[in-house]
Amino acid sequence: MLPGERPGQHDESGDNPSASVATAGELFGLVVTTDALASATSDRAWLLAMLSFEAALARAEANLGVVPADAALAIERCCHEPWDDLTPAALGRRGRLSGNPAVPFVAELRSRLPAGAARWAHFGATSQDVLDSALMLVAREVLDIVITDVGRLATAAAGLAERHRGDIVPARTLLQHAAPTTFGVKAAGWLVAALEASEALQRVRRERLSVQLGGPAGTLAALGPPGPRVVEDLARGLGLHAPVVPWHTNRLRVVELAGALTASAGVAAKVALDVALLMQTEVSEAFEPAAPGRGGSSSLPQKRNPAMASAVAAAWRQALGAASVVVGAMAQEHERAVGAWQAEHQPFTLLARSAGGAVAVAADILSGLEVDASRMEADVRLTRGLLLAERATLALSAHLPEPDARRAVEQASQRAAVSGADLERELRLDPQVADALSETPGDVFDPAGWVGSADAFVERALAFYRRVNEVG
């Protein structure tokens, strides 16, 4: 609601409470976002951004002598006053006639102004100018929130990488035990992905948020020679960039924005999926932070479900669907599109809420992640040395022809899988292999000795994190 709106207030149709329309979707929608994101992308936020555009436009045009100063002052004053009798639902219904809410919005603005000022409101602009600029203003608030939460995700991952850099865990490829690694390396992977997602978000925030002002055909003909300078003054007033030319049908900056948000949600989804898999009963190596009622089942009291990971996964899927609409709107006709830019606003709102919600919940997961290092060690030994098959092959290859070494390990691995015996025992049943193993220095079957550059990679990830935070 705009300032001064009353809960349950009816619009002019008299059919439905506007508040019930404005809050539609909260039952499910608020599960996959945060209150901050819901507020930043609310109907009220969009309308306030549209009002900010009109106020800044009038001021910029007055500064360059395009509209009278007293008219601009009246427009600014009107844009900053509460519109107590207008609801977003009413404006949306009126927008059905024009295909977007900007047309009735401008009509409403003019109706609230003295006659001498009304003709100068929205002067030289077009509906898309209002909504594109509002999109950039809303996006700026969204990006500030999401960048902060991606930072929390990175900080939590950095802490896990440092604390668990030496804890051995099975690396899993195609969901199967592959070779030993460390939980620190796993967390380092999350960390670097979060830092890279943050870089993409910050680049969009820093470079790609531009004001839109082109007028009906992208020429600003009504403004005359001062047109480009009005754009620059308007951009300064709103804290946005001035584009080289109007971008009515060049939607690259919108797609870059959607891409950065979607990528950050994808990073969060990867983290959440890993945690959900680690929480499986048969694995039990890490758990979401416990809280009263979290992860409970409506029928099975013993369950500790990955509820937070489920929310991230749901948000990711919604973000992906919304992003596809935004990207699909890139192909637009000539100077103004038929339905393409008009399709962006609601999907962008869903994308911002769901992508940002995914990141926020993933950050909460890692911030309180419960790690069971002893269970990880037990799982490393679960397959009785099979995780060291690669190491055994390389060790034997120093004393036997490589094909023979590989064949011996493959056959011993197959026998071990069937018999339940250790790989080392099965290998030593072959006297030639046993002799080769006895000549190999060190313990071939110590998992801690076969994690390669794991610690170095953790340190590299932590150094990257420290550099980013020093610059920031």
C-alpha positions as CSV (number, residue, x, y, z in Angstrom):
1,M,0.0,0.0,0.0
2,L,1.1,3.6,-0.6
3,P,1.4,5.9,2.4
4,G,-2.0,6.4,4.0
5,E,-3.7,3.4,2.4
6,R,-6.2,1.6,4.7
7,P,-6.2,-2.2,5.0
8,G,-9.3,-3.7,3.3
9,Q,-9.9,-0.5,1.3
10,H,-12.0,-1.1,-1.8
11,D,-11.1,0.2,-5.3
12,E,-13.5,1.9,-7.5
13,S,-14.9,-1.3,-8.9
14,G,-16.5,-2.2,-5.6
15,D,-16.1,-5.9,-6.3
16,N,-13.1,-7.0,-4.2
17,P,-11.0,-5.6,-1.4
18,S,-7.9,-4.2,-3.0
19,A,-5.8,-5.4,0.0
20,S,-6.7,-9.0,-0.7
21,V,-5.5,-8.6,-4.3
22,A,-2.4,-6.8,-3.3
23,T,-1.4,-9.6,-0.9
24,A,-2.3,-12.5,-3.2
25,G,0.5,-15.0,-3.2
26,E,1.9,-14.4,0.3
27,L,0.8,-17.8,1.6
28,F,3.3,-19.5,-0.7
29,G,5.5,-16.6,-1.9
30,L,6.8,-15.6,1.5
31,V,8.1,-19.1,2.0
32,V,10.8,-18.6,-0.6
33,T,11.9,-15.0,0.1
34,T,12.7,-12.6,2.9
35,D,10.7,-9.7,4.3
36,A,13.3,-7.3,3.1
37,L,13.1,-8.5,-0.5
38,A,9.3,-8.7,-0.4
39,S,9.3,-5.0,0.7
40,A,11.8,-3.9,-1.8
41,T,9.8,-5.4,-4.7
42,S,6.3,-4.7,-3.4
43,D,3.7,-2.8,-5.3
44,R,4.4,0.1,-3.0
45,A,8.1,0.0,-3.9
46,W,7.3,0.0,-7.6
47,L,4.9,3.0,-7.3
48,L,7.3,5.0,-5.2
49,A,10.0,4.4,-7.8
50,M,7.6,5.6,-10.5
51,L,6.9,8.7,-8.4
52,S,10.6,9.3,-7.9
53,F,11.1,9.2,-11.7
54,E,8.4,11.8,-12.3
55,A,9.7,14.1,-9.6
56,A,13.3,13.8,-10.9
57,L,12.1,14.3,-14.5
58,A,10.3,17.5,-13.7
59,R,13.3,18.8,-11.8
60,A,15.7,18.0,-14.6
61,E,13.5,19.6,-17.2
62,A,13.1,22.7,-15.1
63,N,16.9,22.9,-14.6
64,L,17.3,23.1,-18.4
65,G,14.4,25.4,-19.0
66,V,12.2,22.8,-20.7
67,V,9.3,23.2,-18.2
68,P,8.5,26.1,-15.9
69,A,10.1,26.0,-12.5
70,D,6.8,26.5,-10.6
71,A,5.2,23.6,-12.5
72,A,8.2,21.4,-11.7
73,L,7.9,22.3,-8.0
74,A,4.2,21.5,-7.9
75,I,4.9,18.1,-9.6
76,E,7.7,17.3,-7.1
77,R,5.5,18.2,-4.2
78,C,2.7,16.0,-5.5
79,C,5.0,13.1,-6.0
80,H,6.2,13.3,-2.5
81,E,2.7,13.5,-0.9
82,P,0.8,10.4,0.2
83,W,-1.8,9.2,-2.3
84,D,-4.3,8.0,0.3
85,D,-7.1,7.1,-2.0
86,L,-5.1,5.1,-4.7
87,T,-4.3,1.4,-4.3
88,P,-2.0,-0.7,-6.5
89,A,-4.9,-3.0,-7.3
90,A,-7.0,-0.1,-8.6
91,L,-4.2,1.1,-10.7
92,G,-3.6,-2.4,-12.1
93,R,-7.2,-2.8,-13.1
94,R,-7.1,0.6,-14.9
95,G,-4.0,-0.5,-16.6
96,R,-5.8,-3.3,-18.4
97,L,-7.1,-0.8,-21.0
98,S,-3.5,0.3,-22.0
99,G,-1.6,-2.8,-21.3
100,N,0.5,-1.3,-18.5
101,P,-0.1,0.7,-15.3
102,A,2.0,3.7,-16.3
103,V,-0.8,5.2,-18.4
104,P,-3.3,5.4,-15.6
105,F,-0.5,6.3,-13.2
106,V,0.4,9.4,-15.3
107,A,-3.3,10.3,-15.7
108,E,-3.7,10.0,-11.9
109,L,-0.6,12.3,-11.4
110,R,-2.0,14.9,-13.7
111,S,-5.4,14.8,-12.1
112,R,-3.8,15.8,-8.7
113,L,-2.0,18.8,-10.1
114,P,-3.2,22.4,-10.8
115,A,-4.1,22.9,-14.4
116,G,-1.0,25.0,-15.0
117,A,1.3,22.2,-13.8
118,A,-0.6,19.2,-15.1
119,R,0.4,19.7,-18.7
120,W,4.0,19.6,-17.8
121,A,3.9,16.3,-15.8
122,H,5.6,13.5,-17.7
123,F,6.5,16.0,-20.4
124,G,8.3,14.4,-23.3
125,A,8.4,10.9,-21.7
126,T,6.6,7.7,-22.5
127,S,5.1,4.9,-20.4
128,Q,8.1,2.7,-20.9
129,D,10.4,5.4,-19.6
130,V,8.6,5.4,-16.3
131,L,8.6,1.6,-15.9
132,D,12.1,1.0,-17.1
133,S,13.5,3.6,-14.8
134,A,11.4,2.2,-11.9
135,L,12.8,-1.2,-12.7
136,M,16.3,0.1,-12.3
137,L,15.5,1.8,-9.0
138,V,13.8,-1.3,-7.6
139,A,16.7,-3.4,-8.9
140,R,19.2,-1.2,-7.0
141,E,17.5,-2.0,-3.7
142,V,17.3,-5.6,-4.5
143,L,21.0,-5.8,-5.5
144,D,22.0,-4.2,-2.2
145,I,20.1,-6.8,-0.3
146,V,21.3,-9.8,-2.3
147,I,24.9,-8.6,-2.4
148,T,24.9,-8.5,1.4
149,D,23.4,-12.0,1.7
150,V,25.9,-13.4,-0.9
151,G,28.6,-11.8,1.4
152,R,27.1,-13.7,4.3
153,L,27.2,-16.9,2.3
154,A,30.9,-16.4,1.4
155,T,31.8,-15.6,5.0
156,A,30.1,-18.7,6.3
157,A,31.8,-20.9,3.6
158,A,35.2,-19.3,4.5
159,G,34.7,-20.2,8.1
160,L,33.8,-23.8,7.2
161,A,36.8,-24.1,4.9
162,E,39.2,-22.9,7.6
163,R,37.8,-25.1,10.4
164,H,37.5,-28.3,8.4
165,R,40.5,-28.0,6.0
166,G,41.9,-31.2,7.4
167,D,38.8,-33.3,7.8
168,I,38.8,-36.2,5.4
169,V,35.5,-36.9,3.5
170,P,34.7,-39.1,0.5
171,A,34.6,-37.2,-2.7
172,R,31.5,-38.2,-4.6
173,T,31.3,-38.3,-8.4
174,L,28.1,-39.3,-10.1
175,L,26.9,-39.8,-6.5
176,Q,29.4,-42.6,-5.9
177,H,32.5,-42.6,-3.6
178,A,35.4,-41.6,-5.8
179,A,38.6,-40.7,-3.8
180,P,39.4,-38.9,-0.5
181,T,39.1,-35.2,-0.3
182,T,38.5,-32.8,2.6
183,F,35.5,-31.0,3.8
184,G,37.6,-27.8,3.6
185,V,37.9,-28.2,-0.2
186,K,34.1,-28.7,-0.5
187,A,33.5,-25.5,1.5
188,A,36.2,-23.7,-0.5
189,G,34.3,-24.6,-3.7
190,W,31.2,-23.0,-2.2
191,L,33.3,-20.0,-1.1
192,V,34.7,-19.3,-4.6
193,A,31.4,-19.7,-6.3
194,A,29.8,-17.2,-3.8
195,L,32.6,-14.7,-4.4
196,E,32.3,-14.9,-8.1
197,A,28.5,-14.5,-7.9
198,S,29.1,-11.4,-5.8
199,E,31.4,-10.0,-8.4
200,A,28.8,-10.4,-11.1
201,L,26.1,-8.7,-8.9
202,Q,28.4,-5.9,-8.0
203,R,29.3,-5.2,-11.6
204,V,25.7,-4.9,-12.6
205,R,25.0,-2.7,-9.5
206,R,28.0,-0.5,-10.4
207,E,27.8,-0.3,-14.2
208,R,24.5,-1.4,-15.6
209,L,21.7,0.5,-13.8
210,S,20.7,3.2,-16.3
211,V,17.9,5.6,-16.4
212,Q,15.4,5.4,-19.3
213,L,14.2,8.5,-21.2
214,G,13.6,8.4,-24.9
215,G,10.1,9.6,-25.4
216,P,7.5,7.9,-27.6
217,A,9.9,7.0,-30.4
218,G,13.3,7.2,-28.7
219,T,14.2,10.7,-30.0
220,L,13.0,13.0,-27.2
221,A,11.7,15.3,-29.9
222,A,9.4,17.1,-27.5
223,L,12.4,18.2,-25.4
224,G,14.3,19.8,-28.3
225,P,18.1,20.3,-28.2
226,P,18.3,20.0,-24.4
227,G,17.1,16.4,-24.6
228,P,20.4,14.6,-24.0
229,R,21.3,17.0,-21.1
230,V,17.9,16.3,-19.5
231,V,18.7,12.6,-19.6
232,E,22.1,13.3,-17.9
233,D,20.5,15.5,-15.2
234,L,17.7,13.0,-14.6
235,A,20.3,10.2,-14.2
236,R,22.2,12.3,-11.6
237,G,19.0,13.0,-9.8
238,L,18.1,9.3,-9.5
239,G,21.6,8.1,-8.9
240,L,21.6,6.0,-12.1
241,H,23.8,6.0,-15.2
242,A,22.9,8.0,-18.3
243,P,22.8,5.6,-21.3
244,V,24.5,6.3,-24.6
245,V,21.1,6.2,-26.3
246,P,17.6,5.1,-25.1
247,W,17.4,1.4,-24.6
248,H,13.7,0.7,-25.2
249,T,14.3,-2.4,-27.3
250,N,17.9,-3.2,-26.2
251,R,17.2,-5.3,-23.1
252,L,20.8,-6.4,-22.5
253,R,21.1,-4.6,-19.2
254,V,17.9,-6.2,-17.9
255,V,19.1,-9.6,-19.0
256,E,22.5,-9.0,-17.3
257,L,20.6,-8.1,-14.1
258,A,18.5,-11.2,-14.4
259,G,21.5,-13.3,-15.2
260,A,23.5,-12.1,-12.1
261,L,20.5,-12.8,-9.9
262,T,19.9,-16.2,-11.4
263,A,23.5,-17.2,-11.1
264,S,23.6,-16.2,-7.4
265,A,20.5,-18.4,-6.9
266,G,22.2,-21.2,-8.7
267,V,25.2,-21.0,-6.4
268,A,22.8,-21.1,-3.4
269,A,21.0,-24.1,-5.0
270,K,24.3,-26.0,-5.4
271,V,25.1,-25.4,-1.7
272,A,21.7,-26.4,-0.6
273,L,21.7,-29.6,-2.7
274,D,25.0,-30.6,-1.2
275,V,23.7,-30.1,2.3
276,A,20.5,-32.0,1.6
277,L,22.6,-35.0,0.3
278,L,24.9,-34.8,3.3
279,M,21.8,-35.0,5.6
280,Q,20.6,-38.3,4.1
281,T,20.3,-40.9,6.8
282,E,22.9,-43.1,5.2
283,V,25.4,-40.2,5.0
284,S,24.7,-38.0,8.0
285,E,27.9,-36.0,7.6
286,A,26.4,-32.5,8.0
287,F,23.1,-31.0,9.0
288,E,21.2,-27.7,8.7
289,P,21.2,-25.7,11.9
290,A,18.6,-27.0,14.3
291,A,15.7,-24.9,15.5
292,P,12.4,-25.7,17.2
293,G,10.0,-26.9,14.5
294,R,12.5,-26.8,11.7
295,G,12.6,-29.8,9.4
296,G,9.7,-31.5,11.2
297,S,7.2,-33.8,9.5
298,S,3.5,-33.6,9.7
299,S,3.3,-37.4,10.3
300,L,6.7,-38.7,11.1
301,P,8.0,-37.4,14.4
302,Q,11.5,-38.8,14.0
303,K,12.4,-36.9,10.8
304,R,14.9,-34.1,10.5
305,N,14.1,-33.0,7.0
306,P,16.3,-30.6,5.0
307,A,13.6,-27.9,5.1
308,M,15.9,-25.0,4.4
309,A,17.5,-26.8,1.5
310,S,14.0,-27.5,0.2
311,A,13.1,-23.8,0.3
312,V,16.3,-22.9,-1.6
313,A,15.6,-25.6,-4.2
314,A,12.0,-24.3,-4.6
315,A,13.2,-20.7,-4.9
316,W,15.8,-21.7,-7.4
317,R,13.3,-23.4,-9.7
318,Q,11.0,-20.3,-9.5
319,A,13.9,-18.0,-10.2
320,L,14.8,-20.0,-13.3
321,G,11.3,-19.9,-14.7
322,A,11.0,-16.2,-14.1
323,A,14.4,-15.5,-15.7
324,S,13.4,-17.4,-18.8
325,V,10.6,-14.9,-19.4
326,V,13.0,-11.9,-18.9
327,V,15.5,-13.4,-21.3
328,G,12.8,-14.3,-23.8
329,A,11.7,-10.7,-23.9
330,M,15.0,-9.7,-25.6
331,A,13.7,-10.0,-29.1
332,Q,11.7,-6.8,-29.6
333,E,10.2,-5.1,-32.6
334,H,11.8,-1.9,-34.0
335,E,11.7,1.0,-31.6
336,R,9.0,-0.2,-29.2
337,A,7.9,-3.8,-28.6
338,V,4.4,-5.4,-28.6
339,G,4.2,-7.2,-25.3
340,A,7.9,-7.9,-24.6
341,W,8.9,-5.2,-22.2
342,Q,5.4,-5.3,-20.7
343,A,6.1,-8.9,-19.8
344,E,9.2,-8.2,-17.7
345,H,8.0,-6.6,-14.5
346,Q,6.1,-9.3,-12.8
347,P,8.7,-12.0,-13.6
348,F,11.4,-9.7,-12.5
349,T,9.7,-9.2,-9.2
350,L,9.4,-13.0,-8.7
351,L,13.0,-13.5,-9.9
352,A,14.3,-10.9,-7.4
353,R,12.3,-12.4,-4.5
354,S,13.1,-16.0,-5.2
355,A,16.8,-15.6,-6.2
356,G,17.5,-13.4,-3.2
357,G,15.5,-15.7,-1.0
358,A,17.6,-18.6,-2.1
359,V,20.8,-16.8,-1.3
360,A,19.6,-15.6,2.1
361,V,18.5,-19.1,3.2
362,A,21.7,-20.7,1.9
363,A,23.7,-18.2,3.9
364,D,21.7,-19.2,7.0
365,I,22.3,-22.9,6.3
366,L,26.1,-22.5,6.1
367,S,26.2,-20.0,9.0
368,G,24.9,-22.7,11.4
369,L,25.9,-25.9,9.6
370,E,26.5,-28.8,11.9
371,V,29.4,-30.9,10.7
372,D,30.1,-34.4,11.9
373,A,33.8,-35.0,11.2
374,S,33.8,-38.5,12.9
375,R,31.0,-39.6,10.6
376,M,33.0,-38.3,7.6
377,E,36.0,-40.4,8.7
378,A,33.8,-43.5,9.1
379,D,32.3,-42.9,5.6
380,V,35.8,-42.7,4.2
381,R,36.5,-46.2,5.5
382,L,33.1,-47.5,4.5
383,T,34.3,-49.1,1.3
384,R,37.4,-50.6,3.0
385,G,40.1,-49.0,1.0
386,L,38.4,-48.7,-2.4
387,L,38.7,-44.9,-2.2
388,L,42.5,-45.5,-2.6
389,A,42.2,-47.6,-5.8
390,E,43.8,-44.8,-7.9
391,R,46.7,-44.5,-5.5
392,A,47.2,-48.2,-5.4
393,T,47.3,-48.4,-9.2
394,L,49.9,-45.6,-9.4
395,A,52.0,-47.2,-6.7
396,L,52.0,-50.5,-8.4
397,S,52.8,-48.9,-11.7
398,A,56.2,-48.0,-10.4
399,H,57.1,-51.7,-10.1
400,L,54.8,-53.4,-12.6
401,P,53.7,-52.6,-16.2
402,E,50.9,-50.1,-16.0
403,P,48.3,-52.4,-17.7
404,D,49.1,-55.2,-15.2
405,A,48.9,-52.8,-12.3
406,R,45.6,-51.5,-13.4
407,R,44.2,-55.0,-14.1
408,A,45.3,-56.2,-10.6
409,V,43.6,-53.3,-8.9
410,E,40.4,-53.6,-10.9
411,Q,40.1,-57.3,-10.2
412,A,41.0,-56.9,-6.5
413,S,38.4,-54.1,-6.3
414,Q,35.7,-56.3,-7.8
415,R,36.5,-59.1,-5.3
416,A,36.5,-56.7,-2.4
417,A,33.1,-55.3,-3.4
418,V,31.7,-58.8,-3.4
419,S,33.4,-60.4,-0.4
420,G,33.4,-57.3,1.9
421,A,37.2,-57.7,2.4
422,D,39.6,-54.8,2.4
423,L,41.2,-53.8,-1.0
424,E,44.6,-54.1,0.5
425,R,44.0,-57.7,1.6
426,E,42.6,-58.7,-1.8
427,L,45.7,-57.1,-3.5
428,R,48.1,-59.0,-1.3
429,L,46.6,-62.3,-2.3
430,D,48.7,-62.0,-5.5
431,P,52.4,-62.6,-4.5
432,Q,53.7,-60.3,-7.3
433,V,51.4,-57.5,-6.2
434,A,52.3,-58.1,-2.6
435,D,56.0,-57.8,-3.4
436,A,55.4,-54.5,-5.3
437,L,53.4,-53.1,-2.4
438,S,56.2,-53.9,0.1
439,E,58.6,-51.9,-2.0
440,T,56.3,-48.9,-2.0
441,P,57.3,-46.2,0.6
442,G,54.6,-45.0,2.9
443,D,51.1,-46.2,3.6
444,V,49.3,-46.6,0.3
445,F,46.0,-47.1,2.1
446,D,46.1,-44.0,4.3
447,P,43.3,-41.7,3.1
448,A,45.0,-38.6,4.5
449,G,48.0,-39.2,2.2
450,W,45.9,-39.0,-0.9
451,V,44.2,-35.6,-0.8
452,G,46.6,-34.0,-3.2
453,S,46.6,-30.2,-3.2
454,A,43.5,-30.0,-1.0
455,D,45.1,-27.8,1.6
456,A,46.7,-25.5,-1.0
457,F,43.3,-25.1,-2.7
458,V,41.7,-24.2,0.6
459,E,44.4,-21.6,1.2
460,R,44.0,-20.2,-2.3
461,A,40.2,-19.8,-1.7
462,L,40.8,-18.1,1.6
463,A,43.3,-15.8,0.1
464,F,40.8,-14.8,-2.6
465,Y,38.2,-14.2,0.1
466,R,40.7,-12.0,2.1
467,R,41.6,-10.0,-1.1
468,V,38.0,-9.3,-1.9
469,N,37.2,-8.2,1.6
470,E,40.3,-5.9,1.7
471,V,39.2,-4.3,-1.5
472,G,35.6,-4.0,-0.4
